[in-house]
Every structure is written in C-alpha cells, then in structure tokens.
Amino acid sequence: MSILFVIVSTMLAVWLIPSHGAYGAAVGLTASFFISCTAYLVVGRHYYRLPIDLEGAGTIAALGFAFVAGVWLIDLAGAHAGGGLFMKAALFAILAVLLVIRLGLFRASKGGTLTDGGPAIAVS
C-alpha cells in the first residue's frame, strides 16, 4: 500500500506542481493520503474483521473538508493577518468540538472513565 501512495503522490506531483505550485503539492499529497487510507481500509476489511465506524470516518473527512473550505473562504475574503488567524482558530475549535461530540470521546466506557485511566471510546 505504501507503494500505491508513492506512485499516486509522484504522478499527482508531476501533474499538479508545475501549474499550481505549493497548492498543487498540497492537493496532490492530500489526495494521495486519501487514496492510500481508503486502500488500507478496503484491504483490511477484506482480510480482517475491523471494527471501523464508517460513519465516524465520514464525519472526520467531512469536518476536515469543511475546515479547508472555511480557511479558503477566510483567505478569499481577505481577512487581516490577526483577524484571519483568529477566525481560522475559531473555526478549528468549533469543528473540533463537533467532532468530539459526534464521536462521543468524553462519554464513559465499559472499561472505565477517562479519569480512572480506562479507554476513552465506548466498547460495544
């Protein structure tokens, strides 16, 4: 699977960097990571019974996309350096709280609670 990442990353770099520079590199690496992680997920679920929360994984991806889109819109609006940084930090904090709530990272699990050293994610 790592070979898949290298191949896809190299192809996208050769294609995107000459025309888009650093943004092309960022998009190429992001797409390569996504393809590689998806391949690991598909192959892993084929050979092993993995308890992967696909809805949770989709939530993580959607919130990541929302953050990138939000940062892009903040930059597009021409926010001032200090104000733009504050807005980006606020956006990150809001999306992080939504992720914590969605995944239930603070609820108690069968193995204990966060305060007594038990696992953070509930076990079914």
N, C-alpha and C positions, 0 to 999 in steps of 0.2 A: 504494500500500500504506500510505503514511503516513496517507492519508485514512481508510482502514479502521481504523487504530489510534485516530485521533481520534474516530471515530464510536463504536466499541465502548467506548473509555475513557469517553466522555461518557455513554453510555447506562448503563454499569455504575455510574458515579459518582452519577448521578441516582437510581439504584435502590438502591445499597448504602450510600452515606454517611449518608442520613437515619436509617437504622435501626441501622447498625453503626459509625458514626463513622470513626475512623482505620483500624480494621481493615477496614472496608468499602472504604476508599480503597486500602489495600494490596492487598486481594484483587482489586479491580477493575483496578488497574494491572498486577498480575501476570498476570491472565487476558488483558488487552489485549495485553501484550507477547508472551504465548504464542501468541495467535491471529495477531498480526502476523508473528511469526517463522515460524510454520507456513505462512502465506500466501506469504511470501517464498520459503520452501523449495519449496513446490509449484509456484509460478510459475517460479522459477529453474530447477528441474529439468525443467520442461516445455519451456523455450526454450533452455537451455544444458545441456551435459554437465558437471555439477558433481560433483567427487569428494568427496561428503559421506558420511562414515561415519555412517549412520543408527543403528547400534548404539551408537556412541560418543555420539551426540547423545542417545539414550535413556538412556545411563548418566549423562550430565550432568544430565538432567532428574530422573532417579530419585534421584541423590545430593542435588540441590537440595531435592527434596520431603522426603527423609529428614532433611536439616538443619532445615528449617522445622518438621517434625513433632517432631523431637528438642527443639528450642528451646521449642516449645509445651508438650511434656511436662515439661521442666525448670521452666518457669514454672508449670505446673499443680501440680507437686509442691511449689511454694512454697519453692524453694531460696533461701537467703540471698543478699544482693546480691553479696558477694565470691565465695562458693561457686558461685552460679548463673552468674556471669560466667566463672569458671574452667571449669565444666562445659561451657558453650557454646563456649568457646575450644578445649577439648579435643575436643569433637565436631567442630568445624570442621576442626581439624588432622587428625583421623583420616579424615574424609571427603575432605579434600584429598589426603592420601597415597594413598587408594584410587583417586582419580581420576587422579593422576599415574601410578600403576602400571597402571591399566586402559588409559590412552591411550598408555602407553609413551613418556612425554615425555623420559626420560633415556637412551633407547637411541640408539645411533649410527645415522646415516642414510647413504645412499649419497653424499650431498653432503659428508659430514664429520661431525665430532662437535661437541658443544656447546662444547668447549674451543677448537676451532680456528675458530669462527665459522660453522660450517655450520648447516643447518636442524635444528631440534630434533625434528621429526616425520619418521619414515621415509617415503621416497618410493617408491612402487611402480613 
